Amino acid sequence: MNVDVDKALLKSLLIMGDVIEARDTYTGGHVWRVSQFTKLLAKQLGLSNDESAQAAIAAFLHDLGKVGISDSILRKKSGLEAAEFETLKTHPTIGGELIEAHPLASLVLDVILHHHERLDGKGYPFGLDGDRITLPSRLVAITDAFDAMTSERPYHKGLPISDALARLEQDAGSHFDSNIVNGMKELNRKDQLAHIVAHSDEGIPLVPCPTCGAIITVTRETRDGDIRYCHTCTGEHRLHAQGSTFTAEFTGNTGKPDDVKPEANLEVIQDFVAQTPKKIKL
């Protein structure tokens, strides 16, 4: 099946995916990182340009359903209780219901619904197993888990890349596809993962808020001395250039509503749109 990719429609689709970044400020750049890992992994495994592009787009949208999960769960600074986890497990079906009427839904629906399924059938929401889980969903299951392990969260420190890969390998054959795990290990041997880990965009390392730990938005235009606001605690911070990144210094002030409103990552979205073929063969 050939899917005509109207660039305006693709932009609208990707903006929907970026909405979750505004909701969950502790995971800043998560959908970008998962998308980048997925694209590299797809190419490493020999997928075509069309298949790699489709998988990357789907990865950008994989967590869309978290828009329907309460902040008290998404931003909780400790592990979830059983009932809270059951609520979180509804996000794939929420995302599927939100996206199914979009003209480009066929590019992303399967991954949104199935990225938490497991090869052994113990995943959710449908308990699919083996080849009943499509390759793009198996790719994103791994890249999503890898990013979660290597990212700083309120309730755990990010793991080194080698440790995260070791954990993936432990679950290869039961939770994860062994061939895809080997592909991730090969990407690491080629040093193609480190420049994505803990970044929100190409060459843009994450800058944590020194007050609450959420991620402060940094763009390609950010310069030494710029003022930025934390969208979680509303604190005003002055950024100081430090090598290839910035440190944030709390000024003692808080932002007004206009200062802390959510912002779409339009630079990343525009790059995505420009790099996507006009037709994708599924």
N, C-alpha and C positions, 0 to 999 in steps of 0.2 A: 504493500500500500504506500502510495506517495502522498505526503502531507505538504500542501502549499503553506509556507511560513510567511504570512503577512507580518512585516516588521512592526507595524503599529500594534497589531494583536499580540505579538510576542512581547513587546514592551509592557503592555497591560498585564500579561501573564506574569512576567518577572516582577513587576511592582507588587503583585499579590504575594509573591514569595518573600519579598523584602519586608512586608508588613510584620512578619513574625520577629524580625530583627528589632523593630521598634518596641515590640511587646516584651521581649526577653533580653534586657540590656546586659545581663551577665554573660551571655554567649556571643557577644559582638563579633560579627563576621562569620558565624557558623555556616550559614548557607553558602556563602562565597567559598569558604574553605572546602566544604564537602563537595561542592560543584567542581572545584579545581582538582581535588584528589580523584574524583570520579572520571573526569575527562582524561587525566594522565593514565589512570589505571585501565580505562577502556582501550586506549591506544597501545598500552603495554601488552595487553592481551590479544592484540591483533584485530580489534573491531574496526569497522570502516569509519570514515569521517562522519557519515550520516549517523551511524549508531553511537559514536562517541559524542556527537553534538546533542542527540536526543537524550542520552544518559545524563549529560551535564545539565541540560535544562531541567530534567526531572529532579535531579539532585538539588537544584536551587529551590524547587517547590516542595521538597519532601516533607517539611515540617509545617506546611500551611495550616493544618488542622489545629495547631497549638494556639491559634488566634482565639479558639473557643475554650481554652483552658484558663482558669482564673490565675491572676497574678500571685495569689497566696501559694499556689503550687509551683508555678514557673519560677518564681523568685525565692523560693524557700531556701534558707541557708543551712539546712540539714537534710538528711535522707528522708524520703517520703514514707508516710505511714501506708499501710496496706490499702486503705480506702482511697487515699490520695493517688496511689499508683494505679489503681483501677480506673480512676478518672482520667489520668494521663494517658492510659492505654486507649482511650476513645479518640485520640487525635488523628489516627489514620482515617477512620471512617468520617470524622467531621471534615477533614480535608477533602476527601473524595466527594462528599455531598456539596461542598462549596465550589468545587472546580468542574463538576460534571457538565454544566451547561456552557462552559467556555468553548469557543470554536477550536481551540488548540488542546483541549483536554486529553485527546488521544496520546499526546506526547508525554504526559506526566502522570496520568491517573493511576496506572499500575504501580509505579514507584511510591506515590503518596499512600496508596492502600497497603502495600506489601513490604515496606522497608524494615518492618520489625518482625517479619516471619523468619523462621529458622529451618534449616535443612532437616532437623529431626522432628519437625511438626509441633514443637513446643513454643512457637512464637505466637504473635497476635497481629491482627484481630481474628483471623480465620483458621489458624492452625494448619496452614499449608505446609507441605514438605517436599523435599527433593526438587525434581524438575517442574513441579507445579509452581514454583517460584521462578519468575522470569529472570534472565541474566541481569538486566538493569537494576532490578530490585535487590538481587544478591550483591551487586557492586555497591549500591548505596548502603546496604546493611553494614558492610565492612567500613566504608569511608566515614559513615556517620558515627559508628562506634569508635573508630580510630581518632576522630576529631574530639569526641567526648572525653576520651582518655588522655589526650595530649593537651587539653585546654584547662585553664584555671577556672574552677567553679567555686561558689561560696562554701561548698562542703568537701572539696578535695583539691589538692595540688595537681597540676598537670604532670603527666608521666613523661619521661624521656621517650623519644621515638622508639628506641630499641626495646624498652620495656612494654610499650603499647603493642608493638609487633609480636613480642613474645606471648602476650595475652591472647592476641588474635590466633596465634598458632596453637595455643592450648585448646581453643574452641573450634579449630578447623575440623571439618567432617561431621560435627554435631550442630553447632550454631551456624558456622560460616563455611562457605565453599573453599576447599583446600587450594584449588588452582588459583582463585582470586587472592587468597592470603599470600600465596607465593608471588603473585604479581606485585603486591604491595611491598614485599621484602626486596624484590628486584628493583623497584623504584627507589627504595632507600639505598641500595647498593650503588645506584646511579646518582645519588644525592639529589633526588627530585622531590623530596618531601619537606625538607627543613625550611625552604623559603616560603612555604605556605603555612606551616604550623605557627600559631600565635600571631597571625596577620589578618587584617580585615580587607586587604586589597593588595595588589602587586606592589611590594616595597613599602607597605604601610603596617608596621608592627602595632599590636594592640597596646593601648595606654589605659591602665586601670585607674579608677578613681581612688585616691589615697584615703578617702573617707569611708566609702561603702563597698568598694571592690568592683562595682559595675564598670563597663567599658565606656570610656569617653570617646565620642566620635572625632576621628581625625581624618581629614581628606587630603587629597594630593596637593591642595593649595595651602595647607597648614604650615606656618612658619614659626620660628623661635619668637617667643613673647606673646603669641596669640592667646586670646581668652576663649576658653571653651567651657561648656556647662555639662555637668553630669545629669543625664535624663532621669536618673533614679532618685538621688538625694537632693538634686537641684543645686548643688554647690557650684560656685564659680571658681575656675582654676586657670592659672597662667601656665602655659606650656613652655618648657625649656628644652631646647635641642640637646640631645646627648647621643653622639654617634649617629646611628641610623634611625633612632627613635626619639621619643620625648618623655620627659617626666612631668607630672602634673603637680602644681603647688596650689593648695587651697588658699584663696584670697581672704576668706572670712565672710564673703558675701554669698548670697543666693540669687538664682536667676528668676526673672519674671516668666510668666507663662509662655510668652513668645520665644524666650531664650531656650526653654527646655522642651519644646514641642518636638515630636518625632520627625525625622528627616529620612526621605528615601535616598538610597545610595545610587543616585542617578548615573554617576561616572561608571560604576561597575555594570549597571544595566545597559548603558549605551555601548560599552565594549562588547558585552554579550550579544546584543542585537547585531552589531557590525560583523561579528565573527561567525554568525549562524548562517548556514546555507539557505537559499530561498526555497528550496525543496528538500525534504528529508524523507528518505525511503525507509519505512518501518518493516 
